[in-house]
Amino acid sequence: MNSKVSGLILAGGRGTRMGRVDKGLQPFRGATLVAHVLQRLAPQVASVAINANRNLPQYEAYGCPVLGDELGGFEGPLAGLQTGLRHCATELLLTAPCDSPFLPPDLAQRLAGALDSQDADVAVAVTLEADEHGVVQRQLHPVFSLLRASLLPQLDAYLATGARRMEGWYKTLRLAEVVFEDAAAFRNINTLGELQQLEHAGAQPEQPLTLAAVASCLSAYDPEAMSVRDAQRIIGDFITPIQSSEKVALRSALDRVLAQDVISPINVPAYDNSAMDGYALRGADLPAEGTVTLEVIGIVYAGRPTALACGPGQCVRIMTGGAMPAGCDTVLPQELAAAIGDGSVTIAAGVLRAGDNRRFKGEDLAEGGVAIARGKVVRPADLGLIASLGLAEVAVQRRLRVAFFSTGDELRSVGEPLDTGCVYDSNRYTLFGMLQRLGCDVIDMGIVKDDTVALEAALRSGCENADAIITSGGVSDGAADYTRAMMARLGDVAFWKLNMRPGRPLAFGKIHSNGRSAWLFGLPGNPVATMVSFYFFARAALLHMMGANAPLPLLRARAQAGIRKRPGRSEFQRGVLSTDADGQPQVRLTGAQGSGILRSMSEANCMVVLRDDQGNVAQGDLVEVLPFEGLL
């Protein structure tokens, strides 16, 4: 990822609160503030520039380009951002202020993940901090941002209106907010007193987040009527990744999550070579008009070194992948030759340009560049790419350990006699399949009876042996109060009623037992509701725990028939995705959509996603669909 990101340190301000000194150049813990920021920012990006409007030689001593504001008069961070975007040579620009020496080492990675998964224009860091009354608020940090370089025209237009506030410009863009747990990492040192106070002080440990603290940041938190979006946001803000990795042989890395960037140890290609079968020649010999005939002095095959060198009027027969002979910079595809003689080839004017069909050394991957970014789930194509670099093993996140069980006196395991009023437990089998697809190590704990002692023992066992626990059943309105009290006693657990169908009840939190902890996802017991709740709540959380960046692959298709839907709740309906006569995606429902009709999930190949603010769907309207291929 860092090969796509340039870094910009914002040091162009007046430093008014620090007595108008140049904040970035102030001494701090054996270096300067800007040196600390540079040290933390540089490993995350391809290159770093510094935005400064005074003391330019001192900033240039750090070996980075120094860019002054295009707007005069210290116009604020947006002016520096404008200059940074103007000179940005990559797809993305990461910004950080010069007075924040503790910025997190995964700033670029986490902002980039949100930028891609939410299809946003800009991703901004957010922390959860208590105000003077102890109320936790979401604190936006607009100068810690990752932006698309293509936003420059919009910023130029915004600044042309005389506006200067970053928050105001961000309101015109698609914004992704990323919650960071360590609020101290984003601390600005604004005064000389703060600078002196922190000079020898160690970082204070942060208090762990609580569900109540995260939920209090929502404008209208109501656990009895929560939107899907708010539940996803709370879970995403509360979950933290596991910090454990291992090195595995390349073939064992399939479907694992990369724990580190894969760095190319070589240039790919290793040398300048031909992209075509044809003739390697000097671009200077191409005719401006008419034709020219060149002497063929030899032939170059792929994989064989050559000592051939072309002078004026000469060329070399070359195969695809063959090393470019000295003096050659262009390849004529053999089918474009005007004539091919015995020891010569004739070229007409205008059939190609100098430099055509030449692949440069390192053009695909430069030595030391990032081949695959950390957080990627390794697919077959990735195995091939890594193998092409000569790497026999890679660092991956350790497999997530997930325990799961079903609750209910009416449940029977497969193979047991089915008593009157009982049903076979299907949820454990669907959960097993879904967790296997995610690459988890699974612990099937069977069926747990509706007994608080048995349930507590199961939760404690799962907590002590797994990273996460998934239960099905026992979280609806019918769940006994003592069951909820027991879960709350084990940790920080919330019980929600969601505005969605299927899958209204959901429990989420973190429990503890004998010094171990695990995330808890209490899913509803109806089979379809279990699967829907898993994919729209548990899946993203488990992937976040793995450090993976793998958003759900939502597509858009046209409804083949009308769909009844009332606004105010999200609905997830089973569908069959196909293509129409023009090859465009279309979707129809499978029929009855009851939350216990498991057959409908087996017949479906997708889920139709209808958001809470959406009403009835007319035939031909576009709807979001989640394909099951690769998921179920």
N, C-alpha and C positions, 0 to 999 in steps of 0.2 A: 504493500500500500504506500510506503513512504516515497517510492519513486514517482508517485502521482501528486505529491504534496510539496509545496514550497512553504517555508516558514517566514513570518514577518514579526519582528520585535518592535513594538510601538514605543518609541522613546522621543517623540516629537513634541511633548508638552512643555509648558513653562515651569512646572514644578512649584506652583504657587504655594501650596500648603507646606512645602519643605523649604520655604524661604527663597524660592526662585532659583535654586541650584539645579543642575542637570541631574535628575534622579538616577538615571541609568549608570552614571559614572561614580556614584557614591560608594565608598568602601563598605564592604560587608563580608565578614567571616573570611578574611584573607584574599578577597577578590573584589570585584565590583558587582552591583546588582545585575547589570546587563550580562556580565560574564556567567553568573549563576543561571540566568534564564537561558542563555545560549547553550550552556552545558546540558540542560535538561531538554531543550527543544531540538537541538541538532540531530540526536539519534532517531527522532521521529519523522524527519522530513528529508527530502532530497537535497535541499539547499536552504540557507537562511540569509535574509537581508535585514538590515536595521533601518527603521524610519527615524531620522533625527533631523533637527533644524538648527543645531549649533554644535560646536566642538566636534566637527566632522572628522578631523584627523585622528582624534582619540578613538572614535568609534571605528574608523577604518583600520586601526591597529589590531582589531579582532579578526581581520581577514575576511570580512563579509562586505558585500556591496552596501553602501550607505545611501539611502534615498531620502531626499528632502521633499516636503509637501509641495504640490503644484499650486495649491492655494496659499497665499501669503497670510501672515498674521496669526500663527498658532491657532488654527481653526478646529482643533480637536482630533480625536482618533479616526473619524471618518475621512478626514483629509489624508492622514497617513495610509488608511486602507485604500483610498483611491490610487495613491502612488504605488502601493504594493500590488494591486490588481493590474495596474498599467504595465508593470515589469514582470508579472508572474508568467513563467514559462511552462507551468504544469497545469493540470486540470483543476487543482484545488489549492487554496491558500489558507494556511493555519496561522492565526494571530494570537499573540500573547503580549501583555504589557511588560515594560522593563522593570517594574517595581514589584513583581511577584516571583520571587526566587524559588518558590516551593512547588511550581506547577507539576501536575502528575505525569508520570512517564508514559501513561497510556492515553493521554489526551487525544492525540491524533486518531488512534485506533478506534476509540469509543465514539468520537464525534463522526468519524467516517462511517461506522456501522449504522448510526442513526440516519445520517444523510442518505445512504443508499436504501435502507429498509423503509424509510418514510418518504422517499422520493422528494426530499426537501431541497430548498435553495441554499440554506445555511443551517448549520447545527451549532448550538450554543450550550455552554456548560451551565448547570443549575446546581445549587446546593440547598439543603434544608436547614434553616437556622432559626433559633428562637429569638423573638423580639424582647423588648424590655419587660413585657408582661408574661413571658414564658410561652407565648403562642408560636408554634412553628410555622414559618413562612417559606415559600419558594423564593430563593434569591437568584435572580438571573445575572450572569456575568457576561455581558455582551462583548467584551474585548477578548474573551477566550472563545474564539469562534473558528469554524471551518466553513469556507465559502467556495462556491463554484466561481472560477475565474471569468466565466461568461457573464457574470453579473455587472461587469464594469459599466456598460451603457446605462443600466438602471441607476447605478450610483451616480454617474455623471449627471443624469437628469434630475435626481433628487437634490444633489448639491447645488445645481443651477437655480433651484427655487429659493435658495438661501437657508434651507434647513440644515442642521448640523448634528442632530441627536441620533445616535446609533439605534436606540430603541424605536424611534419614529420610522427609520428606514426599514428596520426588521419587520415592522407591522405590514409593510407592503409586499413581503416575501413569504414563501412557505418555510416556516420555522420548525426545526426539530429541537426539542429540549432534552438534554441528557443529564440525569441526576448523578452527581458524584458524592460519595459518602464523606470524603475528607474535605470539610469546608476550609480547613487551614491551608490546603494546597492552593487556594485561590485568594489568599490574603494579599491585599495591596499594602505596601509600606508607604504611607502618605506623609509622615512627618519625621523630622530628625529624632524626636523623642521615641517614636515607634522603632526607628532604625536602631537606636542605641539599646532599647529594651530587648530587641530580638537578637542583638549581636551575640550574646552569650547564652541566651535562653534556648532550651530544647523545645521541640515541638510537643504540644500538649496532646495526650491521647484523646481521641474523639469518643464521645459516648455513642453506643450502638443505637441505630435507628429502631424505633418501635412502630408497629402498625398504626397506632393512634397518631403518632407524629406525622407519618406519611399521609394518612387519610385526612388530617386536619388541613392539609394544603389544598384540598378540593373545595371548590366554592360552595357546594351543597352536598356534603357527605351524608348519605342516608343508607345504612346497611340493609334496611327493609325494602329499598327500591333503588338499586344501584344500576347504572348503565354498564354495558360491556366495556366501553372505552375506559371508564373510571376504574373498573376492577383490573383491567389489563395494566393500567398506569400504576396503580398501587403495587401490584405484584412485581412489575418491572423495576420500580423504584426500590423495593424492599430486598429483592434477591441480589446476592453477590456471587461472583464466580468462585469456583474452587481454585486453589493455588497449588496444583500438583501436576507434573508432567513426567513423561518417560520417552526414551528413544526406542524406536522399533524398526525392524527391517522394512524395507520399502513396501513389499507385498502385504505386510501386516498393517500398513497405514490406511488402506482403503476404508472410507467412511469414518475415519477418525478426524479429530479437530486439530489443526496445526497449532502447536504451542508457541512457535517462533516463526518469524519470517524465514522462508527458504531463500538463502542468498546464493546467487549463481557464482560458482568458483571459476568459471570460464566465460569467455565471450561466445555468444551464439548468434550467428555462425562464428567459427574460430578464425576465419580469414575472409577477405573479400572474395565473393564467388558469383558465378553466373546463375541467374534465375531461369534461363532458357537454354535449350539446345540451339546453337547457332555459331556466331563468329564474334570473338572479342576483338575490339579495335579501339583506336584513339578517337575520341569525340571530335578532335580537331580535324580529322580527315573526312568528316561527313560533308557532302556537297551542299552548297547553298542553292544550287539549281543544277538541272541535268543529272548526270550520273558520275560515279567514280568507281574504278576497279582497283581492288586491293590484292596484294600478294598474300597467299596463305602460307605461312612459314612453319606450321606444325599443328599439333592437336593436343588438347588437354582433356583428360578424363577426370571424373569425380573421384576423390579419395587418393589421387596420385599427385605428388609434388611436381612442380615444373620450374625449370630455369629459363624458359622462353621469355624473351623481351621484344616488344614490338617497337619499331621505329616508324617514321613517316611512311605512309603508303603500304603498311603491312598489317596483317591481322592473323588471328589464330582460330582454328576450328575448336569449339569448346562444347562440352556436355553440361547439362544441368548439375549444379553443385561443384563444377570444376573451379579451381583457384584461378582468379584473374591474373594473367601474365603481367609482368612489369610493363608500365607504359599504357596499359589499357584501362579504360573507364566506362566502356559502353559495350553492350552485346546486341548484335543484330539477330533476331530470330530467323532461323533458316528459311521459313516460309515467306519472309519479307524480302529475300534477296531478289534483285532484278534478274540476275543470271549467276549460275555457279559453273565455273570452268575447271579445267585441270590445273589446280594450284592457284586459283583466283576466285574472287567473288565480286559481283558488281552490285552497287547500292544506288538506288534512286533518291533524289532529294525529297525531304519531307516525310519519309517513312518512319523515322525515329529521331529522338533528340539525344544530345550528349548526356551520358549518365543513365540512360534507360537500361532496365533489365540487369542492373548490377546490385547485388546484395552486399551491404557493407559489414565488415567485422563488427560484432556486437550489436548489430541492428535490431535483432529480436531481444536479446538480453546482453547487457554489458556486465563484464566481470565486476563483482561486488554489488550488483543491483539486486533488487527484490524480485524473485521469480514468482513467488506465491506469498500472499500476505498472511500473517498470523490470523487465526480465527476461521480460516477457510476449511470447510468439510472436504476432505480429499476424495475426488472422484477419479474414474479411470483415466481421463485425459490428464489429470494432475500427476498420476503415477508415471505416465509416459514422459511428461515434461521433466519431472524430477530425475527420472532415469537418464534422460538426455543430457543432464548435467553431471552424470557420473556419481551421483550420491546414492549410497547403499542403504542409508537409514535417515530418518527424520525424527524431530521432537514433536510429540503429540500430547494433548491433554490426556490424563489418565481417564479411563472409562468411568462414567458416572454410575454409582451403585444406587439402584432404585428398588425399594421393597414395595410390594403391593398386596392387598387382600380385599376380599369382599365381605360385607357384613349382612347378616340377616338369618333368622331362624328358619326361614322358608327355603333357603338355598341348599342345593345338593350338588356334589361334585359329579363330573362325568363318570359313568360306570356304576354309580350307586343306584339302588332302587328309588323310584320317584313316588313318594307318598302323596296322598290327597292334599291339595293346597300348597304343594311345593313346586319349585321350578329348578331347572338346571342352571348353574352359575355360568353364564356366558361372558360376563365382564372381565374375568381374569384372563380369558383367552384373547379377547380383543386388546386388553392392556398389554399383555405379553407381546403380541405382534407389533403394537405401536411403539413400545419401548425398544424392542429389538431393531425396528427400523431406524430408531434414533441412535443405535449403537451403544445402548446402556447395558451394563451387567445387571441382570434382573434377579430379584429374590422373591419367589412366589410363596407367600405366607398362608395361602389357602383361604378357607372360609372362617370367619370369626363370628361367634354367636352374639346375639343382642344381649350382652352381659357386660356391665361396666368393668368388672374385674378382668375378664378375658380381653376386652378391648384395650384396657390400659396396658396389660402385659404385652399385647401385640404391638402397640405403639412404642413401648419402651424397647422391645426387641428390635423393631425396625429402626428406631432412632440410633441404637448402639451399633448397628451393622450396615447402615446405608446413609447416603447423602440426602435422599429424599424418600418420602413415603406417599403412596397414592392409595386412597381407599375409595370404594364405591359403595354407596348407600350409607344411611345413618346421619345425613346432614340436612334432611328436610324438616318441615315444620313438625313432623311426628317424632323427631329425635327427642329422646328424654332430656330434661334439663340437667340431670346428673351426668349425662354423657358430655354435654357441652362444658359443664363445670370441670369434669375430669380433664378434657382437652386443654381448657384454659389453665388448669393447674400445672400441666406439663410444659407450658410455654406461652407464647404470644399468638393466639389463634382468633381469627375473626370469622363470623358466620354471616353470609350475605344472601339476600334474595335479589337475584339479578333480573332486570327487565329484558328477558330473552326467552326464546322457545326454539328447541327444547333445552332444558338444563337450568331451571330457575335457582335451585339451592347450590351453594358452593361454600366450602370452608377453606381457609388459607392461613398459614402462619408458620411459625418455627417452634419446635418442641425440643426439650432437653431431657437427657437421662444419663446418669453416671458419667458426667463430664463430656458426653457427646451431644451433638445436636443434629437435627435434620429438618428440612423443609417439609411441610405437610400440605397435601392437596386432597381435600375431601370432596369427591365428585358425587353427583346424584346417582341413584341406583338403576334408573331406567336405562336399558342398553344403549339406545341412540343418544340419550342425554349424556351418558358417560363418555362416548366417543367425541361428541361435539365439544363438551367441556374440556376434555383433554387437549384437543387441537387448538382451541382458542384461548386457553389459559395455561395449562401445564406445559405444553410443548415448548412455547417460547421461553418459559422460565427455565426449563431443563437445558435448553440450548444456551441460554445466558450463563447458567452454571458451568457449562462446558467451555465457555469462552468463544462460542461459535456465532457467526453472523450468517443466519439462514432464515430470512423471513418467509412467511407462507407465500406460495406462488399464486397469488390471485390473478385471474384473467377476467376479461369482459366478453360477454356473449349476449346474443339477442334472444329474448324469451319467445318460445314458439307458441305460447298461449298466455292469457292473462293470469296473474297471480294475486290473490287477495291478501292484503297486508294492511294492518292499522298502524299508524305512526305511534311512537312512544316506546317500542320495544324492538330489539334485534331478533331476527328470525333466520334460522339456518335450515334450509329445506333441501332434501335429497333430490338430485337431478341426474339426467343423462345428457352428457355433453357430446355434440356431434358437429358436423359441418354441413352447411346448406349447399345448394347447387353452385354457388359462386365461391365455395371454399371458405366461407366465413363461419366462425363459431356460432352455434345456436344451442339452446338448452331447453329441456322440458322436465317437469317434475315427474317423480316415479309413481305418484298416486297418493294414497293416505300417508300423512306425515306424523302420526302418533309417535311419542317418544319411546314407546316400547316395541315398535315394529322394526325389529332388527333386520328382517328380510329386505326392507327398503334400502338399507345401507349396503347390503350385498348386491342388490340390483343396480344401485347407483354407481356412477363413476366420477361424481363431483358433488359439491355442496353449493347451493345457491345462497349467497350471503346478502341479506336484506338488512341494511342499517336501521338504527332506531328512528331516524328522522324521515324514513322512506315510507310512502303510502302504497296504494295499489299499483301493480305493474301491468301495463298494457301490452298486448301482443306486439312484438317488434322492439320493445324498449330494451336498452342495454342494462344488464345486471352483472354484478360481480359473481364469479364462480371460483371455487377452490377445487382444482382437479385432485382426485385421489391417487393417481399414479405416483408411486414412490412414497406415499403416505400410509395407505391402508394395505 
